[in-house]
Amino acid sequence: MSFQTDPRVDADESVATDPESEPLVSVENLQTYYDTGGIRSSNPVKAVDGVSFEIERGETLGLVGESGCGKTTLGRTLVRLERPTGGSVAFDGTDITTLSGEELTAWRKNAQIVFQDPDSSMNDRLTVGKIVREPLDSYDWKTPRQRRARVRELLDLVGLQPEHYYRYPHQFSGGQRQRIGIARALALNPDFVVLDEPTSALDVSVQAKILNLLEELQAELGLTYLLIAHDLSVVRHACDRIAVMYLGNIMEIGEAEQVFTEPANPYTRTLLSAIPSPDPTVDRNRIPLRGSPPSPRDPPAGCPLSTRCPMKVRPDKWDELSEDLWHALDVLQDILRERSKRADNLPTQIRRRVGLEDPTADFATIRDSVFEDVSVPESVATELDETERRLAEGGEPAALEYLRERFGSDCDAVFPDDHAVDATGRTSRCHRHREGDDESTAVDRGRFGR
Ligand SMILES: Nc1ncnc2c1ncn2[C@@H]1O[C@H](COP(=O)(O)OP(=O)(O)OP(=O)(O)O)[C@@H](O)[C@H]1O
């Protein structure tokens, strides 16, 4: 599914005169927050938190990231099943974020979505013909006879038989049901299709067939895809470019092969390191992420990955600390963060008032076990004593704030810029790419290899 520009077309001229050379989808600082009304409105779920990218005509852009990072929300926002809370999406030059009523209904024909689980979006009591015809009926497309003919054409297009028209979805296998879902999505001849994990509910043997079908349809109909996937090997082979998402942000975006062979962002590296190598003689160093993802209601102040990043920048002042001690400090912060997520996370005074335990009660035990095998210099021991005092006064948030202040760096405090990381236009959001930061120092290698 490769997108190539025609070398015979002069680039400058084409930009000026040919709207076809413009990206089909241009996303600028897009935000989709949930729970923006009611009592929780001051602290919404920031499912998509300011992303910018483009999708070229005829291209397949892959979207990957851990569960809950915002992939589905982003896909649904691009086809206006969700209304964004900020930013813009230009589709073929039109800002679709502000469309409503009839304009929105008319536009929706251009952009469709194929769901992971076709069953959830199909009425099992309708025949396949009726299911595929639904969008044509709702848009009052041509005559009923022409609609029936269009459905037969669509069934043929996705590899189903004419006689399937009168059968019911439960009479089909998972792969065939996904073909029905694809036929329905294509009924109104869209330009753009969001494929939300279209093969992850299917058997491995069927997955490749559906991906091949999608590729053939793309070539035949000139479709543009956003392919959301958990399985990185799927995106490697099916996509032209890949966007890697974490906690509502795009951490890296670039050509698929480049992202796979030379991942620039620490998050991409951790994701790729988790794929088992098909060659058992290749020793791929697994790079685990510590802890669990932060809540999208309360993302970290600096880099989204800062609470888990294995490559976090260390302030110069602590350069001399051993790797083991630095790691132990990270672990201590992870423990405090996990504790602070618990429901009993209330300032100490309130906890005591309502009869809950003293948050410092087990700090000494935690401290002993985390720093058991490392030598702690006086300078760090003093900071840990003060951390304990802050914990007693203001609970985990106050202790964490203190540790961030004393041991944190820009990673904890400043949202990183997007940096160009190669000549193909790939970008990565990480302070490590700033001029002067050398990511291959021994300290970083030690931490990253952990
Ligand atoms: N309708 C909703 N109301 C409130 N929060 C929501 C809603 N839909 C999603 N979320 C939250 O938004 C965040 C992003 O969810 P989303 O489904 O977009 O992630 P995802 O990357 O697609 O996950 P998965 O791979 O598991 O499908 C999650 O924290 C999720 O709980």
Ligand as a Chemical Component Dictionary entry (heavy atoms), coordinates in Angstrom:
data_LIG
# 
_chem_comp.id                   LIG 
_chem_comp.type                 NON-POLYMER 
_chem_comp.pdbx_formal_charge   0 
_chem_comp.three_letter_code    LIG 
# 
loop_
_chem_comp_atom.comp_id 
_chem_comp_atom.atom_id 
_chem_comp_atom.alt_atom_id 
_chem_comp_atom.type_symbol 
_chem_comp_atom.charge 
_chem_comp_atom.model_Cartn_x 
_chem_comp_atom.model_Cartn_y 
_chem_comp_atom.model_Cartn_z 
_chem_comp_atom.pdbx_ordinal 
LIG N1  N1  N 0 -17.107 7.301  25.899 1  
LIG C1  C1  C 0 -16.106 7.438  26.765 2  
LIG N2  N2  N 0 -16.267 8.110  27.920 3  
LIG C2  C2  C 0 -15.254 8.282  28.812 4  
LIG N3  N3  N 0 -14.002 7.803  28.618 5  
LIG C3  C3  C 0 -13.774 7.119  27.471 6  
LIG C4  C4  C 0 -14.799 6.889  26.492 7  
LIG N4  N4  N 0 -14.253 6.175  25.459 8  
LIG C5  C5  C 0 -12.966 5.959  25.781 9  
LIG N5  N5  N 0 -12.685 6.528  26.990 10 
LIG C6  C6  C 0 -11.376 6.530  27.663 11 
LIG O1  O1  O 0 -10.480 7.211  26.793 12 
LIG C7  C7  C 0 -9.192  6.592  26.824 13 
LIG C8  C8  C 0 -8.803  6.157  25.419 14 
LIG O2  O2  O 0 -9.663  5.098  25.022 15 
LIG P1  P1  P 0 -9.602  4.453  23.561 16 
LIG O3  O3  O 0 -10.664 3.410  23.474 17 
LIG O4  O4  O 0 -9.631  5.540  22.552 18 
LIG O5  O5  O 0 -8.153  3.763  23.570 19 
LIG P2  P2  P 0 -7.563  2.628  22.628 20 
LIG O6  O6  O 0 -6.130  2.926  22.462 21 
LIG O7  O7  O 0 -8.396  2.522  21.391 22 
LIG O8  O8  O 0 -7.755  1.316  23.503 23 
LIG P3  P3  P 0 -8.016  -0.197 22.999 24 
LIG O9  O9  O 0 -6.803  -0.606 22.232 25 
LIG O10 O10 O 0 -8.197  -0.949 24.278 26 
LIG O11 O11 O 0 -9.264  -0.152 22.143 27 
LIG C9  C9  C 0 -9.313  5.429  27.817 28 
LIG O12 O12 O 0 -8.869  5.884  29.074 29 
LIG C10 C10 C 0 -10.792 5.136  27.846 30 
LIG O13 O13 O 0 -11.173 4.578  29.092 31 
# 
loop_
_chem_comp_bond.comp_id 
_chem_comp_bond.atom_id_1 
_chem_comp_bond.atom_id_2 
_chem_comp_bond.value_order 
_chem_comp_bond.pdbx_ordinal 
LIG N1  C1  SING 1  
LIG C1  N2  SING 2  
LIG C1  C4  DOUB 3  
LIG N2  C2  DOUB 4  
LIG C2  N3  SING 5  
LIG N3  C3  DOUB 6  
LIG C3  C4  SING 7  
LIG C3  N5  SING 8  
LIG C4  N4  SING 9  
LIG N4  C5  DOUB 10 
LIG C5  N5  SING 11 
LIG N5  C6  SING 12 
LIG C6  O1  SING 13 
LIG C6  C10 SING 14 
LIG O1  C7  SING 15 
LIG C7  C8  SING 16 
LIG C7  C9  SING 17 
LIG C8  O2  SING 18 
LIG O2  P1  SING 19 
LIG P1  O3  DOUB 20 
LIG P1  O4  SING 21 
LIG P1  O5  SING 22 
LIG O5  P2  SING 23 
LIG P2  O6  DOUB 24 
LIG P2  O7  SING 25 
LIG P2  O8  SING 26 
LIG O8  P3  SING 27 
LIG P3  O9  DOUB 28 
LIG P3  O10 SING 29 
LIG P3  O11 SING 30 
LIG C9  O12 SING 31 
LIG C9  C10 SING 32 
LIG C10 O13 SING 33 
# 
